[in-house]
Amino acid sequence: MNTRRSHIGSPLLIAALLSLCTMMPGCGEEAEDGPPKIMLGESSCAECGMIISDERFATATVINGTRGIQPVLFDDFNCQINFDHKYPETEVITRWSHDYPGLMWSPTGSGWFVIAPTIRSPMASNMAFFRDREDAETMAHSVSGQVLDFDTAWAQPKK
């Protein structure tokens, strides 16, 4: 009979692994000012109320709100801009956008936008966000669009 105990199920080992996990980036809670989680088909846009269903156009603004630092989700860049203009007193911590081709969050201010009438975004901004300028230029060329930096995109007329 083997009397040697396995340490795999040891409560002490499990507790140590769990505490280690909560200290590692990306393993526990998300960073307060980091990109939020969106539940596609469930999360709704803070500006227009539509359900966020197309990840390619999802954006977020992390604000210092009444409940502390919190993300505000949007289904389109237009909604993010409109929210900002509607609540100018809101303290913005950071803005995030989904990279159109890669679907990964990126800081909005460091990316590029392509605007073209053929880009069918949820709330008609007709804009898509790109992490890389080269990707943006390729898309702009294919849709007869224009590449914009953040400041220029932010100043576009709102619908």
N, C-alpha and C positions, 0 to 999 in steps of 0.2 A: 504494500500500500504506500502510495506517495503522499507524504505529509507536507510537502512544500506548497506554500500558498502562492497563488497568482497575485501580482500587484496591480493587474489591470483594473480590477473592480474595486480596489481599495478606496474607501471614502476620502482618505487623506490625499491620495493621488488625484482623485477627481476634483476635489476642492482646490488643489494647487493649480491644476490645468485651467479651471474656470477663472480663477483670479488672474492668472497670467493672460488669459484671453481678453479680459476686460481692460488690461493695460496696453494691449497691442492696437495700433491704429487699424481701423477698418474691421475690428473684431467685435467691438461692443457697440456703444452708442455712436451715432454719427457726430462729427464735429458740429458745434452750434452754428458756425458760419459756413459750413461746407454744403455741398449739394444735397438737397433733400431727396427723399424717396417719393416716387409717384406711383400710385396704384392705378395703372391704366384701366380705363373703364369704370373706375370708382372715384378717384380724386376729381374735384371740380375746380374750375378756374375762379379765382377770387374776384375777377372783374365782371365777366359775362355770365358766370354760373354754369357754363357748359361742362360736361364731363370731358376730361382730358383723355383722348383716345388715340391721338397720333403723336407718338413720342418724338418724331422728327422736329416738331415745332414747339415742344414744351420748354417753358422758361420758368424761372423762379427768382424772387427777390427776397433776400434774407434781411429782415428788419428788426429793429429794437422796438417791439410793440408793447401792448399793455400786459402781456404775459412774459415779457423778457424777449430774448432773441428767438425769433420764429420765422419759418419759411412761409412765403406767400406764393402759391402756385398759379401758373397761367397756361392757357392752351395755345397762345399765340403771342408773338412779340408785341403786336398792337395792344393787346390787353395789358401787358406789362407797362408799356408807355402810358396808356390811359390811366392806369392805377396810380402811377407816379405823379401824373399831372393833377389828378383828383385829390391826392393826399400829399401835397408838397412838404408838409411839416413832418412827415414820417422819416425817421432816421434809418437810412439804407446802410446796411453792413456790407453786403456784396450782392452781385447779380450773377445768375447762372443761366446758361442756355444749353440745349442739347445740340451736339454736332450733327448736322443733317445726315452725312453719310455714315458716321460711326456710332451715333446714338449715345455718346458719352457726354457727361456734363463737362462744361468748360466755363471759366470765368468769361462773362459776356463782353466785358470791356477789352479783352485781349484778342477777340476773334474778328471775323469778317462776315458781312452779310451779302447775300445776293438778292437783288430785287428784280422781279420780272412778272409781267401779267400772267404768265403760264404757271407760276408757282402758286398752287392752290392751298394756302394755309387756312386753318380753321376760321379765323376772323378777318380774312382778307388783307393781311399786311402784305401779302405776296412776297414775303421775305423768308429766307432760310439762313441759318447760322452755320458758320464753318470755323473750325479751330485753325485750319491752315489756309493761308492765302492761295496757295496753288490749287487746292481743292475748290475754293470759291471761284477762282478764275476759270477753271475747267467747266464748272457748272454754269457760270455766267455766259461763257461762250456757247454752250450747248442749248441754252434757253433764250439767247439774245437778251441777256440781262446785264445788270451793272453791279460791280463789286463796291461795297460801302464799308467804311470803318464804323466803329460803334457810334462816335459823335455824329456822323452824317446820318446814319440809320436812325438814331434817336430823334433827330430833327425832322424826319420825314413827316409830311402831313398825316394826321390820324383820321381814320374813317369811323 
